[in-house]
């Protein structure tokens, strides 16, 4: 869970230079995962671990995000933390690794964003063919735990180098800005309709009035390649819902599906909602539960696979014992063939009873998708793994 505040401040110091750090490549052989009786038979490819935590050195990797560039390279992102505290506080930087073989192996670790002992979080990468660059959004909270703002960096060479972090603080939209946190996980460039080429990603915010907190959701979008930004949909969480950590997909008919996690620890199947936009993210319908998606209150990822009749996918931990609503395990892909109206269980990723938490989905090619997710032998904070999944397992 990410906590956040909505005050806006201006950075006055320069960012540190980009640095490169070598990291060992860790690859494990493909293993057919154990499946529940209702799961689709999984056809998995290679499995790798681009980020491995080290408790001894107090270095932890969390909050995965991934994007495919125009060249076909995959860039995996994570927060590099100096602690694994559930309070999400500390010295956090953003790091990335690039793969040129569909996620089987990864190049050296690169330091993307570092601002001293400040807290940089929630990576949201987007491949923009219009500018031939990867856009990377992140948020900064200073050492006094004050929210500073939203930042945009770019890479024009598949993640080898990035633009200056501090210089990337985006201009505050003139109307409707509420601060908050973006994503985490990939955003979109729209492919269809009147808004084709629009860059868009989901955000969440909280309004505090006395002892009362009200959670809200909205979108930021750009129609000029990221030079200026506007507010899209803006909807408060209905009822007692505390919606945070949004994900978005563009359906094959051009509509957008947005989904958020309910922060409260509620019964699985009631803690994940979605809404539809028919106008490129300017407004959305009322939120409704995602029927068939039974997951704990945790971040998840949407992906619309390409091609006629291709399924809509959602990734999230699927362990559903209700006596302990904090357990995160059994990463699964859920499948919808009707634009998110209903969902069914797809393949289990990594094996049954294995820890699993945050994730991000990416389409590798016409026959393969990938899942980048938090996992480990005992705890889901131990490593971030990448697994190829064949489209044949997702029909």
C-alpha positions, 0 to 999 in steps of 0.5 A: 500500500502506498500512502500519500499527501497532496501538497505541491512543492517546487524542487530547487536543487539539481538532480544527481547524474545518472549512474550505472551499476552492474548486476548479476543476471539470474535466470531459472529454467522454465518450470510448468506451474501447478494449476488449480482444477479450474485453471487453463493449462499454462504454457510458460516460457523462460523465467528470470529474476531481474531484481533480487532483494538482499536483507543483509545489505538492507536493499529491497526491490518492490513495485514492478513495472514493465514496458515494451519499446518499439524495437521489441526490447523490454524494460523492467522497473522497480523501486530500490528501497533501503527497507521493506517497511510496510509504512512505505517510508525511506530512501527509495530510488528507481532502477531499471534493466533492459532485456533484448531476448523477451525477458529471458536475460537482462542487461546491467542495472541502471539507476534511473532516478535518485534524489538523495535520501528522498522517496521516489516511488510508483513507476509508470512507464509508457512507450510513445511511438509518436516521440519514439521514447519511453516516458517514465512517471514517478512521484517524489516525497521529501525526507520530511514526508511531504509530497513534492510532485509528479515527475516525467523522464524519458529514454530514447535508447531503450533505457540505456540513458534517461533525462534528468529527474529533477528537471522532469517535474511536470507542469501542474494542470491548471484545473482539477489537480489533486496530487496523489500517486500514479499507477503503479504499472504501465500506462497507455498511448491510445490506438483507436478513435478520435483520441488516437495518440493520447497518452493516459494513465490512472491516478489516485488521491485522498482528501482529508477533512478533519478525521475523515478521509475520502479517496478519489480517482482520476486520469492525467492525459496529454495530446501533445506527446507529453508537453502539457497535461490535463485532467480526464475522468475524476470520480470519488470512491463510492460508499465506503470504498477506498480506491487506490492504485489504478490500472488501465487498458484500451479495449479492441473497440476503443473503449477504456477499462480502468480498474482500482484496488479497494484499500480496505481488507475485505472479502476477496471478490469485493475489493477490485472494481472497474469502470468504462470510458467511451470518450478516451478517458475524459469521463467514466461510468460508475464503478462496479465489482469485477465479477470473477476476479477473486484477489486480496486487496492488492495492486493488479495489472490490466492488459488487452492482448492484440488481435481479433478476438484477443482476451482482456487480461488481469494479473493479481494474487488469487489466494482467497482464504478469508480468515487472514485477509493479509496473505498474498500468494498464488499469482494468477492471470484472470481472463475476460472475453467480453470486455471486462463484464465477467472474468474467469481464472486463467493460469497460475503463475509460478506454482501453488502456495507461492508468495505473490503481490504486485505485478505488471503485464506486458505483451511481448509478441503475438503469441506471448505475454509476460508477467513481472511480479513480486514473489519469493520462497517465503515472502513476496518481498524477496525478488521480482520475477518475470515469466513468459506466458503463451497466448495459447494458455489464455484462450 
